[in-house]
Amino acid sequence: MTWNQSRLTDRLGIEYPIVQGPLGGLSSQRLTAAVSNFGGLGSFGALSKTPPEIRDVIAEIRSLTSRPFAVNLWVSMEDDGARSSDETAFNRSLVPLMGDLAELGVSRPAYRPYSPLRFEDQARVLLESNIPVFSFVFGIPPREILEECRARGIFTVGTATTPEEAVALEQAGVDAIVASGFEGGGHRGSFLRSAEDSLTGTISLVPRIVDLVDVPVIAAGGIADGRGIVAALALGADGVQMGTVFLVCEESGASPLHKKALLGEQSGHTSLTRGFTGRLARGIHNRLLEQLNQSGAEILPYPLQRALVRNVATAAEAAGRPDLVPLWAGQSAPLLRFTDVRELLTSLIEQVTEVVSSYRT
């Protein structure tokens, strides 16, 4: 068996065991299709999309590729307190950002009551559209949704940040599990314990999960080149999921400012924060992250904090101010070299082949 053949590739009918991370709100249909057309598994993060928007996204991806692809949702769409949070809490959480807003020439944002999206409504679109792969983070979908996926032949991929979460996902009947190490950028999706209490590195997490479950395991977190892929496969993974390496590609939905930062010297300094969205996530350490991590800064529940910070981020993007934008990045960002998705994937395949060949000789 060659290195690129695994239970994952066999089950999905793909050529390479490389999954493009869903990238949250920075996905693009072009990127998803490009990865799938190459022979990997492209993914689209649809967490912030309404059901009609998701339906349109799926239709566009299908117009660009006939290969398998994944759509990703967040099972837990809000944190405790999101529905009861009021204008007073909004004003308190706005305090650390007032100087930034003034500096950017943005007037004080007005409080707007929370209008929730429902995971079940989003998931219904995926089921009705019979997508090839349904991936999810921050929990386990209701039993009836997973049962309908099985009935429709939709491959399901859950995300675990601890061995206990992996066991819970397998018991629920998912088809594959992403073992998400704390090196990864953005959000990781802990659901049995707090995110702060679920910070296991990829090299420790993957073999522990592999030893506990029988379904294919996909390693994620800090994998940015062929060496990382080989290491993950050696640990027993059936494939890898890579996010930050695709984020910098021209096909991704990240802004030019974000992509430039990922290729800059500061990308090697990343930190964890709840300040950007209300949930713990990793990004490049900048002024905005520092301000929101200061003692005394009040953080709204997810997704209210994300909406609040967007008032600063949108203006900062327009002003070319990377110091005031959430810049999602994993710890291996300094290894990024390619901005074209085909060049990236071709290089990864060549690197893995070279490393594997060197061990055989």
C-alpha positions in Angstrom: 0.0 0.0 0.0 1.3 3.5 -0.9 1.3 6.3 1.7 -1.7 8.0 0.2 -4.0 5.0 0.5 -5.9 4.7 3.8 -9.3 3.8 5.1 -10.2 7.5 4.7 -9.3 7.7 1.0 -11.1 4.4 0.4 -14.3 5.4 2.2 -14.4 8.9 0.5 -13.1 7.9 -2.9 -10.4 10.6 -2.8 -6.8 10.3 -4.0 -4.9 11.9 -1.1 -5.7 11.8 2.6 -5.5 15.5 2.9 -8.5 17.5 4.2 -8.7 21.2 3.8 -9.8 22.7 7.1 -13.2 24.4 6.9 -11.7 27.8 7.9 -14.9 29.2 9.5 -16.0 32.4 7.9 -12.9 32.5 5.7 -13.9 29.7 3.4 -14.6 30.0 -0.3 -16.3 27.9 -2.9 -13.3 28.2 -5.2 -10.9 26.9 -2.6 -13.1 24.0 -1.6 -13.5 22.9 -5.2 -9.8 23.3 -6.0 -8.8 21.0 -3.2 -11.4 18.4 -4.1 -10.5 18.6 -7.8 -6.8 17.9 -7.0 -7.8 14.7 -5.1 -8.0 15.9 -1.5 -11.2 16.8 0.4 -12.2 20.4 0.2 -14.3 21.8 3.0 -16.5 24.9 3.5 -17.3 26.3 6.9 -20.9 27.4 6.9 -21.4 28.3 10.5 -22.5 31.9 9.9 -24.6 31.2 6.9 -28.4 31.1 6.8 -30.1 28.0 5.3 -30.8 29.7 2.0 -27.2 30.9 1.8 -25.9 27.4 2.6 -28.1 26.0 -0.2 -26.5 28.5 -2.6 -23.0 27.7 -1.5 -23.5 23.9 -2.0 -24.9 24.6 -5.5 -21.9 26.7 -6.4 -19.4 24.1 -5.1 -21.2 21.5 -7.2 -20.9 23.7 -10.3 -17.1 23.7 -9.7 -16.4 20.1 -8.8 -17.9 16.6 -9.2 -15.6 15.3 -6.5 -16.5 14.7 -2.8 -16.4 17.8 -0.6 -17.4 18.6 3.0 -19.6 21.3 4.6 -18.9 22.1 8.2 -21.2 23.4 10.9 -20.9 24.2 14.6 -23.3 22.0 16.7 -23.2 24.5 19.6 -24.1 27.9 18.1 -24.1 30.0 21.2 -22.8 30.1 24.8 -24.7 30.3 28.0 -25.9 33.8 28.6 -26.1 34.8 24.9 -29.9 35.2 24.9 -30.0 37.0 28.3 -27.1 39.4 27.6 -28.3 43.0 27.5 -27.3 46.4 26.5 -25.5 47.0 29.8 -23.2 44.0 29.2 -22.7 45.2 25.6 -21.5 48.6 26.8 -19.1 47.1 29.4 -17.5 44.9 26.8 -17.2 47.8 24.4 -14.9 49.7 26.8 -11.5 48.0 25.7 -12.4 48.9 22.1 -13.4 52.5 22.4 -9.9 53.9 21.8 -9.6 51.7 18.7 -12.9 52.9 17.3 -12.0 56.5 17.8 -8.6 56.0 16.2 -10.3 54.4 13.2 -12.9 57.2 13.0 -15.8 54.8 13.7 -18.8 56.0 15.7 -19.9 54.1 18.7 -21.8 51.0 17.6 -25.4 50.6 18.6 -26.7 47.7 20.6 -28.7 45.2 18.7 -30.6 42.3 20.3 -29.3 38.8 19.5 -30.9 37.1 16.6 -29.8 33.4 16.7 -29.2 30.9 13.9 -30.3 27.3 14.6 -27.9 24.4 13.9 -30.9 22.1 13.1 -32.1 24.5 10.4 -28.6 24.6 8.8 -28.2 20.8 9.1 -31.5 20.3 7.4 -30.2 22.0 4.2 -27.1 19.7 4.2 -29.4 16.6 4.5 -31.8 17.8 1.8 -28.8 18.6 -0.5 -27.3 15.1 0.1 -23.8 16.5 0.5 -21.0 14.0 0.3 -19.5 14.8 3.7 -20.9 16.6 6.8 -18.3 17.6 9.3 -18.9 19.4 12.6 -17.3 20.8 15.7 -18.4 21.9 19.2 -20.4 18.8 20.0 -22.4 15.9 18.6 -25.5 16.4 16.4 -28.8 15.0 17.6 -29.3 11.3 17.0 -32.0 11.7 14.4 -29.7 13.9 12.3 -26.9 11.3 12.4 -29.3 8.5 11.6 -30.6 10.4 8.6 -27.0 11.0 7.4 -26.4 7.2 7.5 -29.7 6.6 5.7 -28.7 9.0 3.0 -25.1 7.8 2.7 -23.6 11.1 4.0 -20.2 10.6 5.5 -19.9 12.2 8.9 -16.8 13.7 10.5 -16.8 14.9 14.1 -14.0 16.8 15.9 -12.4 15.8 19.2 -9.9 17.8 21.3 -9.6 15.1 24.0 -9.7 11.2 23.9 -13.0 11.3 25.9 -14.6 13.4 23.1 -13.4 10.9 20.5 -15.0 8.0 22.4 -18.3 9.9 22.6 -18.2 10.7 18.9 -17.6 7.0 18.0 -20.4 5.9 20.3 -22.7 8.3 18.5 -21.8 6.6 15.2 -19.7 9.1 13.3 -17.7 7.8 10.4 -14.4 9.6 11.1 -12.9 11.7 13.8 -10.6 14.8 13.6 -8.1 14.8 16.4 -7.6 18.5 16.9 -4.3 19.5 18.6 -4.0 22.8 20.4 -1.4 24.0 17.8 -4.1 24.7 15.3 -5.4 28.2 14.4 -8.8 29.5 15.0 -11.3 27.5 17.1 -10.9 23.8 17.9 -14.3 22.7 19.1 -14.0 21.3 22.7 -17.4 20.2 24.1 -17.0 17.9 27.1 -14.6 20.2 29.1 -13.7 23.8 28.8 -11.4 24.7 25.9 -8.7 25.8 28.4 -8.9 22.3 30.0 -8.6 20.5 26.6 -5.3 21.8 25.3 -3.5 18.6 24.2 -0.9 18.8 21.5 -1.3 16.9 18.2 1.6 14.5 18.7 0.2 13.4 22.0 -3.5 13.5 21.1 -3.5 11.5 17.8 -2.0 8.2 19.1 -4.2 8.3 22.2 -7.3 8.6 20.1 -6.1 6.1 17.5 -5.7 3.5 20.4 -9.3 4.2 21.6 -11.4 4.2 18.5 -11.9 2.0 15.4 -13.0 4.7 12.9 -10.5 6.6 10.8 -8.7 9.4 12.6 -7.7 12.6 10.9 -4.8 14.5 12.6 -5.1 18.3 12.8 -3.2 21.1 14.4 0.2 22.5 13.4 0.6 20.4 10.3 2.0 22.6 7.5 4.3 20.5 5.3 5.1 17.0 4.2 7.1 16.2 7.3 4.0 16.9 9.4 1.9 14.7 7.2 4.4 11.8 7.5 4.5 12.3 11.3 0.7 12.2 11.6 0.5 9.0 9.5 3.3 7.4 11.6 1.2 8.2 14.7 -1.6 6.1 13.2 -3.8 8.7 11.6 -5.6 7.8 8.4 -5.3 11.4 7.1 -4.5 15.0 8.0 -6.5 18.2 8.2 -4.7 21.4 7.4 -6.1 24.9 7.8 -3.6 27.7 8.0 -1.6 26.5 4.9 -4.8 26.9 2.8 -5.8 30.2 4.5 -2.9 32.0 2.8 -3.8 30.7 -0.7 -5.3 33.2 -3.1 -8.4 31.1 -3.4 -9.3 31.4 0.3 -11.7 34.0 1.7 -9.1 35.6 3.9 -8.4 39.3 3.3 -5.2 40.4 1.6 -4.3 42.0 4.9 -4.7 38.7 6.7 -2.7 36.7 4.1 0.1 39.2 4.2 0.3 38.9 8.0 0.5 35.1 7.7 3.5 35.4 5.5 5.1 38.1 7.7 7.6 37.8 10.6 5.0 38.2 13.3 3.2 35.0 12.3 5.5 33.0 14.5 4.0 34.6 17.6 0.5 33.3 18.1 -1.7 33.3 21.3 -5.0 32.0 22.6 -7.8 34.4 23.3 -11.5 34.5 24.0 -11.5 38.1 23.1 -12.1 37.8 19.4 -15.3 35.8 19.5 -16.1 34.7 23.1 -14.7 31.3 22.5 -11.0 30.3 22.9 -9.1 30.5 19.6 -5.6 31.0 18.3 -4.4 34.0 16.3 -1.4 36.1 15.6 -0.5 38.1 18.7 -1.3 41.7 17.9 -2.5 44.9 19.7 -6.2 43.9 19.5 -5.5 40.4 21.0 -3.4 42.0 23.8 -6.1 44.5 24.7 -8.8 41.9 24.9 -6.7 39.5 26.9 -6.0 42.2 29.6 -7.3 41.5 33.1 -10.6 43.2 33.6 -11.7 43.1 30.0 -15.3 41.8 29.9 -16.0 39.3 27.1 -19.5 38.7 25.8 -20.7 35.1 25.3 -20.2 33.6 21.8 -21.4 34.8 19.2 -22.1 38.3 20.7 -18.4 39.0 21.2 -17.6 38.1 17.6 -20.3 40.6 16.4 -18.9 43.3 18.8 -15.3 42.9 17.6 -16.4 43.0 14.0 -17.1 46.7 14.4 -13.4 47.3 14.9 -12.1 44.6 12.5 -14.1 45.8 9.5 -12.8 49.4 9.8 -9.3 48.2 10.5 -9.3 46.0 7.4 -10.3 49.0 5.3 -7.6 51.1 6.9 -4.9 48.5 6.4 -4.4 48.0 10.2 -3.4 44.4 10.9 -2.8 45.3 14.5 -6.5 45.7 15.0 -7.8 42.6 13.1 -8.3 39.0 14.4 -5.6 37.2 12.4 -6.4 33.5 12.8 -3.2 31.4 12.5 -1.8 28.1 13.7 1.6 27.7 15.3 3.2 26.5 12.1 2.4 29.6 10.1 6.2 30.4 9.6 6.4 27.3 7.4 4.0 28.7 4.8 5.5 29.0 1.4 2.7 28.7 -1.3 -0.2 31.0 -2.2 -1.5 28.9 -5.0 -3.5 25.8 -4.0 -2.3 23.5 -6.7 1.3 24.5 -6.1 0.8 23.9 -2.4 -0.8 20.4 -2.8 1.8 19.4 -5.5 4.6 20.4 -3.1 3.0 18.5 -0.2 2.7 15.3 -2.2 6.4 15.6 -3.4 7.6 16.3 0.2 5.8 13.3 1.6 7.0 11.0 -1.2 10.6 12.2 -0.6 10.4 11.7 3.2 8.9 8.2 2.8 11.4 7.2 0.2 14.3 8.4 2.4 13.1 6.0 5.2 12.9 3.1 2.8 16.4 3.4 1.5 
